[in-house]
């Protein structure tokens, strides 16, 4: 009996001196603050010039730790302009871009005075991401200071309706109008639920060949053409140096392969022959 008491006391003492495991705070993997020029027929319902605030994060507790009760993200502006929005800005969960083990938060704020508001949003943005524990992590964006209006891409086209088409578009003004900006391009692919299923690397030209295994036959997809300006004087990485972006969309319905069409026609002919024999009888 005494021995059991001694063992129990020793075990309890060991538990007291051992560190209690705690849930780790979220880890911000990227933050973005840039100007978005979106078309009138934007498939997500946004249009015109917008301030895009985006932060991506992961969590040891998985996506649920960043999407459950009490979690979320906010942003605070630091600059010299008269910021036209109430602070802190709530940055909403972006289910369109799912992240394994984490979440993306985005807030698209239409500039009430268009390009005249550029001075009022020039500066940095401090993001706070909070999980359900709740624990928070803070990250401050690059300096958004080379703002311009990139024209909407035009002439969006596909080489064919295969699952590996070449998607091309035209940049009406491929040379940035401000110094130290680098023009690049990117392609996003969305399924019919408007969930992002693929994003290309940054491209030197507005042309992209879809790799095999992304698209399926006989399905509809939305392609987004992006023209983007990056600040050459900033490092990038965690704090994306993206300054400006313009976009437009095109839909593609991939073709059903010929063997399948021939099989359907054959079945139809066999059906007609069967009906003909039945009528003869």
Helices and strands as residue ranges (DSSP letters): H 2-17, E 27-38, E 48-58, H 64-67, E 72-78, E 89-93, E 102-110, G 114-117, H 118-121, E 124-130, E 136-140, E 154-158, E 166-170, E 181-190, E 196-199, E 207-209, E 220-231, E 242-253, H 258-280
